[in-house]
Amino acid sequence: MNKARREIGKAMPKVDIVIEVLDARIPGSSSNPLVPDLRGGKPFLKILNKADLADPGATGTRHLENEPGVRAISIQKNKAREVKALLDVARGMLPERRKGGRPIMAMILGIPNVGKSTLINTICGKSIAKVGDRPAVTQHQARIKAAKDFVLLDTPGFLWPRLDPPVCGSRLAVTGAIKDAVLDLDEIAFFAARYMISRYPAQVAAQYKLDEVPAEPYELLEHIGARRGCLSKGGMLDLQKASEVFLRELRAGNMGRITLEWP
């Protein structure tokens, strides 16, 4: 991640516009606090990706446009026309560059697993960037010709050295931005379960066919374990398996459109 930051800083002088891909379910927590310093005063387009997984009541963009030269839009990954229109939005932020000359150079940034590579492939209409449902798929910078007048500088997804406040790290972990191998999945599942019980009890009840949603995270995971066969010998709850199932279904949108932080 330190290497990625150095490479981004080195390439920034050649860039006309910075595009940061955010997770619409956690727009604040997925916004890299290092980006403002790295971009300087260059035009800045924030993209709330995965809006189809986010609570529509929380997917506003106005609060993200509180600085000069900043635009924010939300997109749904399954709407190719919406994704491809991003280039026109970026062009509109650089009217002087539309008069000819060299192509617009746009640096595209984003945390791991935010859907940056899928976005690039949709814009280009073909598979160019490596895609994977896990963090850290993109390993090196790459220049990608998105249109005659538009080049994307794809960068590896990286997190910042200190996640502050700590709840920011928990939200990133719930959405899959941090590798499960380095997490205490039980702890993350408890965090997510507590939030879902509080904010989206009806969706939890529908997903797991519950007449009444438990008040405590462990009780919910017990129900999930029984429903999904996450039991060890003797009928005891396998907390690790139940946590994995719960987080996998939450990330996939099986419980409907949810947002983990609100404007």
C-alpha positions in Angstrom: 0.0 0.0 0.0 2.9 2.4 0.7 4.2 1.5 -2.8 0.9 2.2 -4.4 0.7 5.6 -2.6 4.2 6.5 -3.9 3.4 5.5 -7.5 0.2 7.5 -7.4 2.0 10.6 -6.1 4.6 10.2 -8.9 2.0 9.9 -11.6 -0.3 12.7 -10.4 1.4 15.6 -12.2 0.4 14.0 -15.6 -3.3 13.6 -14.6 -6.1 15.9 -15.6 -8.8 14.5 -13.3 -9.0 12.2 -10.4 -11.9 9.6 -10.2 -12.5 7.9 -6.9 -14.8 4.8 -6.8 -16.6 4.6 -3.5 -18.9 1.9 -2.1 -22.4 3.5 -1.9 -23.1 1.5 1.2 -20.2 3.2 3.1 -19.4 6.4 1.1 -17.6 8.0 4.1 -15.6 4.9 5.2 -14.6 4.0 1.7 -13.4 7.5 0.9 -9.6 7.6 1.2 -8.5 10.5 3.4 -5.1 10.5 1.6 -6.7 11.4 -1.8 -7.3 15.2 -1.2 -3.5 15.7 -0.5 -2.5 13.5 -3.4 -4.8 15.2 -6.0 -4.0 18.8 -5.0 -6.5 21.0 -6.8 -7.3 18.7 -9.7 -11.0 18.1 -10.6 -12.3 15.3 -8.5 -15.2 13.0 -9.5 -16.6 10.7 -6.8 -18.5 7.7 -8.0 -20.9 5.9 -5.6 -20.6 2.4 -7.0 -22.9 -0.5 -6.0 -25.8 1.8 -5.5 -28.1 -1.1 -6.4 -27.0 -2.7 -3.1 -27.4 0.5 -1.0 -30.5 1.8 0.8 -32.0 4.3 -1.7 -32.9 6.6 1.2 -29.2 7.1 2.0 -27.6 7.3 -1.4 -27.5 11.0 -1.7 -24.5 12.8 -3.3 -25.0 16.5 -2.3 -23.0 16.2 0.9 -20.0 14.8 -1.0 -19.8 17.9 -3.2 -18.8 20.3 -0.4 -15.5 21.4 -2.1 -14.8 23.4 -5.2 -14.1 21.2 -8.3 -15.8 18.1 -6.8 -18.7 16.2 -8.4 -20.4 13.1 -7.1 -22.7 10.6 -8.8 -24.2 7.2 -8.0 -24.3 4.3 -10.4 -25.6 0.8 -10.5 -23.2 -1.8 -11.7 -25.8 -3.6 -13.9 -26.6 -0.5 -15.9 -24.0 -0.2 -18.6 -25.4 3.0 -20.1 -25.2 4.7 -16.7 -21.6 3.5 -16.2 -20.4 4.6 -19.7 -21.9 8.1 -19.1 -19.2 8.7 -16.5 -16.8 9.8 -19.3 -19.2 12.5 -20.3 -19.5 13.7 -16.7 -15.7 13.8 -16.5 -15.4 15.6 -19.9 -17.9 18.2 -18.6 -15.6 18.9 -15.7 -12.7 19.7 -18.1 -14.3 21.9 -20.8 -10.9 23.3 -21.9 -9.6 19.8 -22.7 -12.4 19.1 -25.2 -10.8 21.5 -27.8 -8.3 18.8 -29.0 -4.8 17.9 -28.2 -3.8 15.0 -26.1 -6.4 12.7 -24.6 -7.8 13.4 -21.1 -5.8 11.4 -18.5 -7.9 10.3 -15.6 -6.5 8.5 -12.6 -9.0 6.1 -11.1 -8.7 5.2 -7.5 -10.6 3.1 -5.0 -10.3 0.8 -2.0 -9.9 -2.9 -2.5 -13.0 -4.8 -3.8 -15.0 -1.7 -4.5 -15.7 -2.8 -8.1 -13.2 -0.5 -9.8 -12.1 -3.2 -12.3 -15.6 -4.2 -13.2 -16.4 -0.5 -13.8 -13.4 -0.1 -16.1 -14.4 -3.1 -18.1 -18.0 -1.8 -18.5 -16.8 1.6 -19.7 -14.5 0.0 -22.3 -17.0 -2.6 -23.4 -14.6 -5.5 -23.0 -12.6 -7.3 -20.3 -9.4 -5.4 -19.8 -8.9 -5.0 -16.0 -8.7 -8.1 -13.8 -11.9 -8.8 -11.9 -12.3 -10.8 -8.7 -14.7 -10.8 -5.7 -11.9 -10.3 -3.3 -9.5 -7.5 -2.3 -6.2 -6.7 -4.0 -6.9 -8.1 -7.5 -5.2 -5.1 -9.3 -1.5 -5.2 -8.4 0.1 -2.6 -10.7 -0.8 0.7 -12.5 -2.1 0.3 -16.0 -3.0 2.7 -18.8 -6.3 1.8 -20.4 -7.7 3.6 -23.5 -11.4 4.1 -22.7 -12.2 6.3 -25.7 -10.4 8.2 -28.4 -10.0 11.2 -26.1 -9.9 9.4 -22.8 -7.2 7.3 -21.0 -7.7 5.7 -17.6 -4.8 5.2 -15.3 -5.9 2.2 -13.2 -4.2 1.9 -9.8 -4.1 -0.9 -7.2 -6.7 -0.5 -4.5 -5.1 0.5 -1.2 -6.2 1.4 2.3 -4.7 4.1 4.5 -2.3 3.4 7.3 -4.7 4.2 10.1 -8.4 3.5 10.1 -10.0 6.2 12.2 -12.5 6.0 13.8 -12.3 2.2 14.4 -15.9 1.7 13.2 -14.6 2.7 9.8 -12.5 -0.5 9.7 -15.5 -2.5 10.8 -17.6 -1.2 8.0 -14.9 -1.8 5.4 -14.6 -5.4 6.7 -18.3 -6.0 6.5 -18.4 -5.0 2.8 -15.3 -7.1 1.9 -12.7 -4.4 1.5 -10.3 -6.1 3.9 -9.3 -9.7 3.4 -11.2 -12.2 5.6 -7.9 -14.0 6.3 -6.7 -11.1 8.4 -10.0 -10.6 10.3 -11.7 -12.0 13.3 -14.8 -12.9 11.4 -16.8 -13.6 14.6 -16.2 -10.0 15.7 -17.1 -8.6 12.3 -20.3 -10.7 12.2 -21.3 -9.5 15.6 -20.8 -5.9 14.5 -22.9 -6.5 11.4 -25.6 -8.4 13.2 -26.0 -5.7 15.9 -26.4 -3.1 13.2 -28.9 -5.1 11.1 -31.0 -5.9 14.2 -31.1 -2.2 15.0 -31.6 -0.7 11.5 -33.1 -3.5 9.3 -34.9 -6.0 11.5 -37.7 -6.7 8.9 -35.1 -7.6 6.3 -33.3 -9.9 8.7 -36.6 -11.6 9.6 -37.5 -12.2 6.0 -34.1 -13.6 5.1 -34.0 -16.1 7.9 -37.8 -16.7 8.3 -37.9 -15.4 11.8 -41.2 -14.6 13.6 -39.2 -12.3 15.9 -35.7 -10.9 15.4 -33.4 -11.7 18.4 -32.2 -8.8 20.5 -28.6 -10.0 20.6 -26.1 -10.8 17.8 -25.2 -14.2 19.2 -28.8 -15.3 19.2 -29.2 -14.2 15.6 -26.1 -16.2 14.6 -27.5 -19.2 16.4 -30.7 -19.0 14.3 -28.6 -18.6 11.2 -26.5 -21.6 12.2 -29.6 -23.7 12.6 -31.1 -22.5 9.3 -28.0 -22.9 7.3 -26.6 -26.1 8.8 -23.7 -24.4 10.6 -23.7 -26.8 13.6 -20.9 -29.0 14.9 -21.3 -32.5 16.4 -23.7 -32.4 19.3 -25.8 -29.6 17.7 -23.5 -26.8 19.0 -23.2 -23.7 16.9 -20.1 -23.4 14.7 -19.7 -19.7 15.1 -17.0 -19.4 12.4 -19.2 -21.0 9.8 -22.3 -19.1 10.8 -20.3 -15.8 10.6 -19.0 -16.7 7.2 -22.6 -17.4 5.9 -24.1 -14.3 7.4 -21.4 -12.0 6.0 -21.5 -13.7 2.6 -25.2 -13.2 2.3 -25.1 -9.7 3.5 -22.4 -8.7 1.0 -24.3 -10.3 -1.8 -27.4 -8.2 -1.1 -29.5 -11.2 -0.1 -31.1 -9.1 2.7 -32.1 -6.3 0.3 -30.6 -2.9 -0.1 -28.7 -1.7 3.0 -26.4 1.1 4.0 -24.0 0.9 6.9 -23.5 4.6 7.4 -25.8 7.6 6.7 -25.1 11.2 5.6 
